[in-house]
Amino acid sequence: VEFHRRQPLIIRRASHKDLSTIQSILQDASAWLQSKGSDQWQRPLKIERIENDLENGSVYLGEIDGKPVATITVDDRADPDFWSSEDCPEQALYLHRMAVRSAYRGKGLGDLLIQHAEQLAKESGRSKLRLDAWRTNKGLQRYYAMHGWTYVRTVNAEHRQSGALFERCLTVEDTPNNVAGIVQR
Ligand SMILES: CC(C)(COP(=O)(O)OP(=O)(O)OC[C@H]1O[C@@H](n2cnc3c(N)ncnc32)[C@H](O)[C@@H]1OP(=O)(O)O)[C@@H](O)C(=O)NCCC(=O)NCCS
């Protein structure tokens, strides 16, 4: 992608100092979703959860030319509402709260965030990457299906609106270490 060649996406672990930046990227995403008539991410952000994830070192920030443009959280927390022991939850890492600022969408940055997550999964000896997507958001589910994810099933947990489950298996050939355009530190 032309854009990356000129200005690479730098993905780094976020710290507490980045909390308001992360919030603003997620709020930008929820405003975009609202403008599309989606009910996804329309409740107030659970700040304590983000703080907790920052504490655990599982939140990442993507920057282009020093500007924060994207975020993703990757951890080993298999949500018990969605994944059961039959899914061998310990074989995977799980991604949450992936978002790219509206002005930077459509350039494949989502793929770069996912490649970063794949690398983390490999480094921790996992063979899969998993996520739960908003059940009613077919557009988002199409996005994942088109970007190398396999649909697993939809779980209709009563008190949850997410639950369309996707996963991707990591193969030895996938070596995201040197993917053009990403610099990791
Ligand atoms: C998902 C995301 C990170 C991908 O960023 P990207 O690589 O720049 O890709 P794009 O934004 O161009 O999205 C690709 C396509 O998926 C669609 N899409 C992405 N997220 C969507 C969503 N939440 N709802 C509906 N459609 C969505 C886009 O409209 C776009 O469709 P198009 O190709 O027909 O224009 C970004 O779209 C985003 O921040 N979405 C909102 C937050 C979100 O839903 N995150 C996932 C939570 S599990």
The ligand as a MOL file (V3000), in Angstrom:
LIG
                    3D

  0  0  0     0  0            999 V3000
M  V30 BEGIN CTAB
M  V30 COUNTS 48 50 0 0 0
M  V30 BEGIN ATOM
M  V30 1 C -12.2010 -2.8580 11.2970 0
M  V30 2 C -11.2240 -1.7180 10.9630 0
M  V30 3 C -10.1450 -1.6360 12.0350 0
M  V30 4 C -10.5690 -2.0380 9.5990 0
M  V30 5 O -9.8460 -0.9110 9.1700 0
M  V30 6 P -9.2480 -0.8450 7.6710 0
M  V30 7 O -8.2280 -1.8920 7.5120 0
M  V30 8 O -8.8490 0.5560 7.4020 0
M  V30 9 O -10.4520 -1.2560 6.7430 0
M  V30 10 P -11.7650 -0.4090 6.3980 0
M  V30 11 O -12.1160 0.5400 7.4810 0
M  V30 12 O -11.6330 0.1490 5.0230 0
M  V30 13 O -12.8500 -1.5470 6.4280 0
M  V30 14 C -12.9490 -2.5280 5.3880 0
M  V30 15 C -14.4190 -2.7460 5.0610 0
M  V30 16 O -15.0990 -3.2930 6.2060 0
M  V30 17 C -16.1930 -2.4700 6.5690 0
M  V30 18 N -16.2860 -2.3930 8.0380 0
M  V30 19 C -15.2740 -2.2850 8.9110 0
M  V30 20 N -15.7230 -2.2330 10.1660 0
M  V30 21 C -17.0590 -2.2900 10.0620 0
M  V30 22 C -18.0750 -2.2830 11.0150 0
M  V30 23 N -17.8160 -2.2330 12.3080 0
M  V30 24 N -19.3490 -2.3440 10.5660 0
M  V30 25 C -19.6290 -2.4290 9.2390 0
M  V30 26 N -18.6870 -2.4510 8.2960 0
M  V30 27 C -17.4260 -2.3910 8.7120 0
M  V30 28 C -15.8310 -1.1030 6.0300 0
M  V30 29 O -16.9810 -0.3000 5.8200 0
M  V30 30 C -15.1450 -1.4520 4.7290 0
M  V30 31 O -16.1150 -1.7600 3.7510 0
M  V30 32 P -15.8960 -1.3330 2.2200 0
M  V30 33 O -14.6440 -2.0670 1.8020 0
M  V30 34 O -17.1390 -1.7950 1.5760 0
M  V30 35 O -15.7020 0.1400 2.2630 0
M  V30 36 C -11.9510 -0.3590 10.8650 0
M  V30 37 O -12.9290 -0.4190 9.8340 0
M  V30 38 C -12.6480 0.0850 12.1260 0
M  V30 39 O -12.0670 0.7570 12.9600 0
M  V30 40 N -13.9730 -0.2520 12.2610 0
M  V30 41 C -14.7790 0.1980 13.3720 0
M  V30 42 C -14.4350 -0.5010 14.6650 0
M  V30 43 C -14.7490 -1.9960 14.6180 0
M  V30 44 O -15.8280 -2.4110 14.2990 0
M  V30 45 N -13.7340 -2.8100 14.9790 0
M  V30 46 C -13.8430 -4.2390 15.0450 0
M  V30 47 C -14.3210 -4.6420 16.3970 0
M  V30 48 S -14.3940 -6.4260 16.5870 0
M  V30 END ATOM
M  V30 BEGIN BOND
M  V30 1 1 1 2
M  V30 2 1 2 3
M  V30 3 1 2 4
M  V30 4 1 2 36
M  V30 5 1 4 5
M  V30 6 1 5 6
M  V30 7 2 6 7
M  V30 8 1 6 8
M  V30 9 1 6 9
M  V30 10 1 9 10
M  V30 11 2 10 11
M  V30 12 1 10 12
M  V30 13 1 10 13
M  V30 14 1 13 14
M  V30 15 1 14 15
M  V30 16 1 15 16
M  V30 17 1 15 30
M  V30 18 1 16 17
M  V30 19 1 17 18
M  V30 20 1 17 28
M  V30 21 1 18 19
M  V30 22 1 18 27
M  V30 23 2 19 20
M  V30 24 1 20 21
M  V30 25 1 21 22
M  V30 26 2 21 27
M  V30 27 1 22 23
M  V30 28 2 22 24
M  V30 29 1 24 25
M  V30 30 2 25 26
M  V30 31 1 26 27
M  V30 32 1 28 29
M  V30 33 1 28 30
M  V30 34 1 30 31
M  V30 35 1 31 32
M  V30 36 2 32 33
M  V30 37 1 32 34
M  V30 38 1 32 35
M  V30 39 1 36 37
M  V30 40 1 36 38
M  V30 41 2 38 39
M  V30 42 1 38 40
M  V30 43 1 40 41
M  V30 44 1 41 42
M  V30 45 1 42 43
M  V30 46 2 43 44
M  V30 47 1 43 45
M  V30 48 1 45 46
M  V30 49 1 46 47
M  V30 50 1 47 48
M  V30 END BOND
M  V30 END CTAB
M  END
